[in-house]
Amino acid sequence: MRRALLLAMISLWALPAMAVKVPGDVGIGPAGFWFFGPLTANRGAVPHFGIAFDLQAIIDRDWIQDNQASIPAKYRAMADRVTELKIGASIFIPSTLYISPPFDALKSTGMFGATWTPLGLTLVSTGQKSAKEWNKSRGRFSLDAHLLLTYLFIFNTGGYAIPTTHFLRPGLQLRSTILLNVTDRFLLGFGGGAQIYIPQRMGSSFGIGPMDENMWLSVFAFLQFHVRFPYEVSL
């Protein structure tokens, strides 16, 4: 899979500069996050909330087959090995916005922030191979790994033992997704995964403390609504 991804990128970069239509994908929906340690002890089983984003170009089998003539002959065999390649619109667009205000019933801990995923890799992909097959095979499963950078402002307004914290750490995410076709343009995605970070002690900017005082591991679940549409880009 890694080799196929690399070969696909090489083949696309080798194209002469030209305007082409590429399938775009915009996905948005709610997500819940459980942070192990002091936050779980404070809030219990209720997650902190966020909004999960996907904004990317999709280089899939349909696009490769429709643009065979534009791919240099020496790279066509490489491109034929690619099932799907996702290219993010910008590394500066966050993949998650955390919007979790404090509630008295949930011990008054709030969280606001964002996660960026500048680099990702699909480890496993099964199911539908072409958007043209949406009425034959309506779903697919994928397992992805991402590098993360997360900033969170965490605070408590109810006097509970949660110190104000500016959490800023790199990490690694493993995410599984089931993507279901409703139509050839509209898709429904859901799944979950885990995130592991360099530990940070609650109330500290950079320090690492005892594990029961650190933030370092979270699990999450999400639901996304996807819309796919063609748009013109220069390659």
HELIX and SHEET records of a PDB file:
HELIX    1   1 ARG A    2  TRP A   13  1                                  12    
HELIX    2   2 PRO A   38  ARG A   43  1                                   6    
HELIX    3   3 ARG A   61  ASP A   66  1                                   6    
HELIX    4   4 GLN A   68  SER A   70  5                                   3    
HELIX    5   5 ALA A   73  ALA A   79  1                                   7    
HELIX    6   6 ASP A  104  LEU A  106  5                                   3    
HELIX    7   7 ALA A  131  GLU A  133  5                                   3    
HELIX    8   8 MET A  211  GLU A  213  5                                   3    
SHEET    1   A 9 GLU A  84  GLY A  88  0                                        
SHEET    2   A 9 HIS A  48  ASP A  60 -1                                        
SHEET    3   A 9 ALA A  19  PHE A  35 -1                                        
SHEET    4   A 9 ASN A 214  SER A 234 -1                                        
SHEET    5   A 9 PHE A 186  ARG A 201 -1                                        
SHEET    6   A 9 THR A 165  ASN A 181 -1                                        
SHEET    7   A 9 GLY A 139  ASN A 156 -1                                        
SHEET    8   A 9 THR A 109  GLY A 127 -1                                        
SHEET    9   A 9 THR A  96  SER A 100 -1                                        
END                                                                             
